[in-house]
Each structure stands twice: as C-alpha cells, then as structure tokens.
C-alpha cells in the first residue's frame, strides 16, 4: 500500500478517534498532525499526537490509549500569543470597550497590496478580536522601548476586514487586514532582509524556519504539518485544521529561547533556505508554536477586502462590483524611508 496514503488515512483516523473525542478545555489531546518521528528529519514521517501531559497507562481507558505507531508529544495547551503591551510589541488598537483588553498587542506581520492600495497584515484576535472591534477603527504602532501616551501620533492604519473564527466548525486561519492611512510611518522591509521574495513558500515537516518580528527570532523547524489543534483565546476555545507546529532548534532550546512568545501573534514564519514567507504565528505553548499557512491567509482575506463603486453603463446608477481579479501581494521595498535615494 502507498505509504503516503496510509499515513493520511492514519492521520484522519487519529483525528476522529483521539482529537474529536477530547477536544475542548477538559481534553488532554490538543493536536494531531504529520511530522518526522521525535522531530528528527532523519526519521520517517508519522502521525504526531500532541497532549497537554503524558498520563500513566493505568489511568487511561484501553480504548483511549494512543497507538505505539504514533508519536506522542507533550506540548501543553496552545494559547493565543496576544501578549501584554510592552517593549518589542508592535500594534495596538485605538478603541476601548468592556470586552476588549486594552493591553492587547501583536505583530505587524507584513505589508500587502491589493487593488492599488496598501494594507497591514495581522491576526484577527489582535486587530479585530473576532468582530468585537468595528471595521474602520484605528490601529497604531507601538515603538519599542517607548510608552505611547498619545496614540494619535502613531496611527498607521484602519481595520478593513478579518476572517471570523467559528466554534461550530474547524478554522484554518486567524488573520485580519487594515488599510494603511499614513505610508510615511510604515516600512515593508523585513529585518535583516530575511524575506527576499514576494511569492510565498509552502511549509513542510523538517523545514528550518525563523520568525520575522521586529527582529529575527531564534531559528526553529517545522515538526508537524496538516495539524488539527485547539487554541485558547480570551473569548473562547476554537478548533483549527491544516496548521504547522514549530519548535526552536537545539541551540536555541539549550539557551532557553522560544521560537515565539506572547506578543508575537502575527509574526511571519520564513523558510531559511528559500527566504520565502510560509506562515503566520497565531498561538503556542511553552514548547511549540502554532502557525497557519500564509497562502491560505491571502486566499481568505482577498474575499474580505472592501469593494469599490462603479457606474452601471445601462442605468447610470451607482452599483458595487468586485475589484479586478488581482491577487493579494506581499510587498518588499515599496514603502518606508529606506526606499528614498
């Protein structure tokens, strides 16, 4: 039997038998993906089952024991990386409401272009709080090592759209987009030129990656792809599919460094070899980082961008039509003072 097909069948079986039976705050299985056994690229690909903690065999019902053929990884729970605002945080909301944490902070992921306009890319749970922040609300930049007492001086964008998270069905992305209102305050240059191409890459198990925030973080590797997992937010727990799971490399782990940490939501995951962006950081535990596919993010956000008005040739009346069939595009070297001669 074809090994790849057998692996995919085993992956689907594990999701049904282990993950869906125990999903939620009380469940011990928090993710099922495909990756190299023990996280070693030299080993064969296998089904990886992520658990909050390893349990003694005697405390688990026989029907719930995880097969020996599967790789069991203790990760802890995955929580969204919407950290407390402070040095190194990037974006904040100029909006207050009883159900919005005023200390929300996350990363400006990247600058993208669509229909002749430029947008800031980020996560839903930071920029939109899953619909709790109205469209059009202002987003400001938090300079590192500075206290922002007047957000008006740092406003860079207004919320344009987001992909809503649903509890009753599996989600694939956590993302939002905001139109840039002051291009002079925004640069699309990645730190250390870690991203060299505007076209996107595809994540694969074993791929060496880095997270591009305000600085390039410690290197890591993708240990699981096609992962189904649950993520805890301040507004509830949500199920995700087709995620990538990342750990920091051996040297970084030895120094106590994490691939990403609270406040890094929205950081772009970059393939070290190709220098192409592949993912968007959305959550993590004490040992693993969860990211969604950047290509999926682009595909979903294209349907959320505002439409422009046009006149109907027949009636002359104003009508709405979709922007020209143009793909959302990562930009490099188009915005910011670094582009001046």
C-alpha positions as CSV (number, residue, x, y, z in Angstrom):
1,X,0.0,0.0,0.0
2,X,1.2,3.5,-0.8
3,X,2.9,4.9,2.3
4,X,1.7,8.4,1.9
5,X,-1.9,7.3,1.5
6,X,-1.6,5.1,4.5
7,X,-0.2,8.0,6.5
8,X,-3.0,10.3,5.5
9,X,-5.6,7.6,6.4
10,X,-3.9,7.1,9.8
11,X,-3.9,10.9,10.3
12,X,-7.6,11.1,9.6
13,X,-8.3,8.2,11.9
14,X,-6.3,9.7,14.8
15,X,-8.3,13.0,14.5
16,X,-11.6,11.1,14.7
17,X,-10.5,8.7,17.5
18,X,-8.4,10.9,19.7
19,X,-8.8,14.6,18.9
20,X,-12.5,15.0,18.3
21,X,-13.4,12.8,21.3
22,X,-11.5,15.0,23.7
23,X,-11.4,18.5,22.2
24,X,-12.1,21.4,24.5
25,X,-10.8,22.8,27.7
26,X,-11.0,19.4,29.5
27,X,-9.3,17.3,26.8
28,X,-5.8,16.0,27.0
29,X,-5.3,15.7,23.2
30,X,-4.8,19.2,21.8
31,X,-3.5,18.4,18.3
32,X,-2.9,15.8,15.6
33,X,-0.5,16.4,12.7
34,X,2.1,14.8,10.5
35,X,5.8,15.1,11.1
36,X,9.1,13.3,11.5
37,X,9.1,10.9,14.5
38,X,10.7,12.5,17.5
39,X,11.0,15.7,15.5
40,X,14.1,14.3,13.7
41,X,14.2,14.9,9.9
42,X,16.2,11.7,9.5
43,X,13.2,9.6,10.7
44,X,10.2,8.6,8.7
45,X,7.0,10.8,8.7
46,X,4.4,9.6,11.2
47,X,1.3,10.8,12.9
48,X,2.1,13.1,15.8
49,X,-0.4,13.4,18.7
50,X,0.0,16.5,20.9
51,X,-1.1,16.1,24.5
52,X,-1.3,18.5,27.5
53,X,0.6,16.0,29.6
54,X,1.6,12.3,29.3
55,X,-0.6,10.1,31.5
56,X,0.2,6.8,33.2
57,X,-1.1,3.9,31.1
58,X,-3.2,2.7,34.0
59,X,-5.1,6.0,34.2
60,X,-6.3,5.8,30.6
61,X,-9.1,3.7,29.3
62,X,-7.9,0.9,27.0
63,X,-9.9,2.4,24.1
64,X,-8.2,5.8,24.5
65,X,-4.6,4.5,24.6
66,X,-2.6,6.1,21.8
67,X,-1.2,3.6,19.3
68,X,2.5,2.8,19.6
69,X,2.9,3.6,15.9
70,X,2.1,7.2,16.6
71,X,4.4,9.8,18.0
72,X,3.1,11.3,21.3
73,X,4.4,14.8,22.1
74,X,3.8,16.6,25.4
75,X,3.2,20.3,24.4
76,X,0.8,21.7,27.0
77,X,-2.2,23.7,25.8
78,X,-1.9,26.1,22.9
79,X,-2.9,29.7,23.7
80,X,-3.1,32.8,21.5
81,X,0.0,35.0,21.5
82,X,-1.8,38.2,22.3
83,X,0.7,39.4,25.0
84,X,0.7,42.3,27.3
85,X,1.9,45.5,25.6
86,X,5.5,46.4,26.3
87,X,8.9,46.8,24.6
88,X,9.0,44.8,21.4
89,X,5.2,44.8,20.8
90,X,4.2,46.3,17.5
91,X,0.5,47.1,17.1
92,X,-2.3,48.4,19.4
93,X,-5.9,49.4,19.0
94,X,-7.2,52.9,19.4
95,X,-10.5,51.5,20.7
96,X,-11.9,50.7,24.1
97,X,-14.9,48.6,25.1
98,X,-15.8,46.4,28.1
99,X,-15.0,43.2,26.2
100,X,-11.7,44.4,24.7
101,X,-8.4,44.0,26.7
102,X,-6.7,47.5,26.5
103,X,-3.3,45.7,26.7
104,X,-3.7,43.7,23.5
105,X,-0.6,43.7,21.4
106,X,0.7,41.8,18.4
107,X,3.0,42.0,15.4
108,X,2.7,43.9,12.2
109,X,3.0,40.8,10.0
110,X,3.8,42.3,6.7
111,X,2.7,44.9,4.2
112,X,0.5,43.7,1.3
113,X,-1.0,45.3,-1.8
114,X,-4.4,44.8,-3.5
115,X,-6.3,46.9,-5.9
116,X,-3.7,49.7,-5.8
117,X,-4.0,50.0,-2.0
118,X,-1.5,49.0,0.7
119,X,-2.6,47.1,3.8
120,X,-1.1,46.0,7.1
121,X,-1.5,42.3,7.8
122,X,-2.0,40.8,11.3
123,X,-4.1,38.4,13.3
124,X,-7.9,38.5,13.9
125,X,-7.5,38.0,17.7
126,X,-5.3,41.1,18.0
127,X,-6.7,43.5,15.4
128,X,-10.4,42.6,15.3
129,X,-10.9,40.4,18.5
130,X,-13.2,38.2,16.3
131,X,-15.6,41.0,15.5
132,X,-15.6,42.9,18.8
133,X,-13.7,45.8,17.1
134,X,-15.8,47.6,14.4
135,X,-14.4,48.0,10.9
136,X,-12.7,51.3,10.4
137,X,-11.2,51.5,13.9
138,X,-7.7,52.9,14.0
139,X,-4.6,50.8,14.6
140,X,-1.4,52.4,16.0
141,X,2.2,51.4,16.1
142,X,3.9,50.8,19.5
143,X,7.6,51.9,19.1
144,X,9.9,49.6,21.1
145,X,11.2,50.9,24.5
146,X,8.7,53.8,24.5
147,X,5.5,54.5,26.3
148,X,2.7,55.7,24.0
149,X,0.8,58.4,25.8
150,X,-0.7,59.9,22.6
151,X,-1.7,57.1,20.1
152,X,-2.8,59.7,17.5
153,X,0.9,60.3,16.7
154,X,1.4,56.7,15.8
155,X,-1.8,55.8,13.9
156,X,-0.9,53.9,10.7
157,X,-4.0,52.0,9.5
158,X,-7.7,51.4,9.8
159,X,-9.3,47.9,10.2
160,X,-10.6,46.8,6.8
161,X,-11.5,43.1,7.2
162,X,-10.9,39.9,9.1
163,X,-11.7,36.2,8.8
164,X,-14.2,35.3,11.5
165,X,-13.4,32.4,13.9
166,X,-16.2,29.9,14.4
167,X,-16.8,27.5,17.2
168,X,-19.2,25.2,15.4
169,X,-16.7,24.4,12.6
170,X,-13.0,24.0,12.0
171,X,-11.0,27.1,11.2
172,X,-7.9,27.3,9.0
173,X,-6.6,30.9,9.5
174,X,-6.5,33.6,12.2
175,X,-6.0,36.8,10.2
176,X,-7.1,40.4,9.7
177,X,-6.1,43.3,7.4
178,X,-6.1,47.1,7.8
179,X,-5.7,49.8,5.1
180,X,-2.6,52.0,5.6
181,X,-3.6,55.6,6.1
182,X,-0.1,57.1,6.6
183,X,2.5,55.4,4.3
184,X,5.3,57.6,5.7
185,X,5.1,55.8,9.0
186,X,5.3,52.3,7.6
187,X,8.1,50.3,6.0
188,X,7.6,46.9,4.2
189,X,11.3,45.9,4.8
190,X,11.8,42.8,6.9
191,X,14.5,42.8,9.5
192,X,17.9,41.6,8.1
193,X,16.2,41.2,4.7
194,X,15.1,37.7,5.9
195,X,12.4,37.7,3.3
196,X,13.8,38.1,-0.3
197,X,10.8,37.1,-2.5
198,X,7.2,38.3,-2.7
199,X,5.9,34.9,-3.8
200,X,5.0,32.6,-0.9
201,X,6.5,29.2,0.0
202,X,4.9,26.0,1.2
203,X,5.6,24.6,4.7
204,X,6.9,21.1,5.0
205,X,7.9,18.9,8.0
206,X,11.6,19.3,8.8
207,X,11.9,22.8,7.2
208,X,14.2,25.2,9.0
209,X,12.4,28.5,9.7
210,X,12.7,31.8,11.6
211,X,10.0,34.2,12.9
212,X,10.3,37.7,11.5
213,X,9.1,40.2,14.1
214,X,10.8,43.5,14.8
215,X,13.9,41.4,14.9
216,X,14.6,37.9,13.5
217,X,13.9,35.4,16.3
218,X,15.7,32.1,17.0
219,X,15.7,29.5,14.3
220,X,13.4,26.5,14.5
221,X,12.0,23.7,12.5
222,X,8.5,22.6,11.5
223,X,7.9,19.4,13.3
224,X,4.3,18.8,12.2
225,X,2.1,19.9,9.2
226,X,-1.6,19.4,8.5
227,X,-2.1,19.6,12.2
228,X,-5.6,19.8,13.7
229,X,-5.4,21.6,17.0
230,X,-7.4,23.6,19.5
231,X,-6.4,27.2,20.6
232,X,-7.5,29.0,23.7
233,X,-8.3,32.7,23.3
234,X,-9.7,35.2,25.8
235,X,-13.0,34.9,24.0
236,X,-13.2,31.1,23.8
237,X,-11.5,27.9,22.5
238,X,-11.5,27.3,18.8
239,X,-10.7,24.3,16.6
240,X,-8.1,24.6,13.7
241,X,-7.1,22.4,10.8
242,X,-4.1,22.5,8.4
243,X,-1.8,24.2,10.9
244,X,2.0,23.9,11.3
245,X,3.7,23.2,14.6
246,X,7.2,24.6,15.2
247,X,9.9,24.2,17.8
248,X,13.1,26.2,18.3
249,X,16.3,24.4,17.2
250,X,18.6,22.6,19.6
251,X,20.9,25.5,20.3
252,X,18.1,27.9,20.9
253,X,16.3,25.4,23.2
254,X,19.5,24.9,25.2
255,X,19.6,28.7,25.8
256,X,16.0,28.7,27.0
257,X,14.9,30.6,23.8
258,X,11.4,30.0,22.4
259,X,10.6,30.2,18.7
260,X,7.9,32.7,19.5
261,X,6.4,34.0,22.7
262,X,3.4,36.1,23.9
263,X,3.2,39.3,21.9
264,X,4.4,37.6,18.7
265,X,1.0,36.9,17.2
266,X,1.2,37.9,13.6
267,X,4.9,37.3,13.2
268,X,5.7,35.9,9.7
269,X,7.3,32.4,9.5
270,X,10.1,32.3,6.9
271,X,11.8,29.3,5.2
272,X,15.5,29.9,5.9
273,X,16.6,28.1,2.7
274,X,14.3,29.8,0.1
275,X,13.8,33.1,2.1
276,X,10.1,32.9,1.3
277,X,7.3,33.6,3.8
278,X,5.3,30.4,4.6
279,X,3.2,31.1,7.7
280,X,1.7,33.4,10.3
281,X,2.2,32.8,14.0
282,X,-1.1,32.6,15.9
283,X,-0.5,30.7,19.1
284,X,1.8,28.5,21.1
285,X,2.5,26.6,24.3
286,X,5.7,26.5,26.4
287,X,7.4,24.3,23.8
288,X,5.6,24.6,20.5
289,X,4.4,27.4,18.2
290,X,1.3,27.1,16.0
291,X,1.2,29.0,12.7
292,X,-1.3,29.0,9.8
293,X,-0.5,28.9,6.1
294,X,0.3,32.4,4.7
295,X,-1.1,31.3,1.3
296,X,-4.4,30.3,3.0
297,X,-4.4,33.7,4.8
298,X,-4.1,35.5,1.5
299,X,-6.7,33.4,-0.2
300,X,-9.3,34.1,2.6
301,X,-8.5,37.8,3.0
302,X,-9.0,38.5,-0.7
303,X,-12.7,37.9,-0.2
304,X,-12.8,40.3,2.8
305,X,-11.4,43.5,1.2
306,X,-13.7,46.4,0.5
307,X,-15.4,46.7,-2.9
308,X,-15.3,49.9,-4.9
309,X,-18.2,51.7,-6.5
310,X,-18.7,51.9,-10.3
311,X,-21.4,53.2,-12.5
312,X,-23.7,50.9,-14.4
313,X,-23.4,51.7,-18.1
314,X,-27.1,50.8,-18.7
315,X,-28.7,52.9,-15.9
316,X,-26.0,55.2,-14.8
317,X,-26.9,54.3,-11.2
318,X,-24.1,53.5,-8.7
319,X,-23.5,49.9,-8.1
320,X,-20.9,47.7,-6.4
321,X,-18.6,45.4,-8.2
322,X,-15.6,43.3,-7.1
323,X,-12.2,44.8,-7.5
324,X,-10.3,43.5,-10.6
325,X,-9.1,39.9,-10.3
326,X,-5.8,40.7,-8.7
327,X,-4.1,38.6,-6.1
328,X,-3.2,39.9,-2.7
329,X,0.6,40.5,-3.0
330,X,3.4,40.7,-0.4
331,X,5.4,43.9,-1.0
332,X,9.1,44.5,-0.5
333,X,10.9,47.8,-1.0
334,X,7.8,49.9,-1.8
335,X,7.1,51.7,1.4
336,X,9.2,53.4,4.0
337,X,12.1,55.9,4.3
338,X,14.6,53.1,3.3
339,X,13.3,53.4,-0.3
340,X,14.4,57.0,-0.6
341,X,17.6,57.7,-2.6
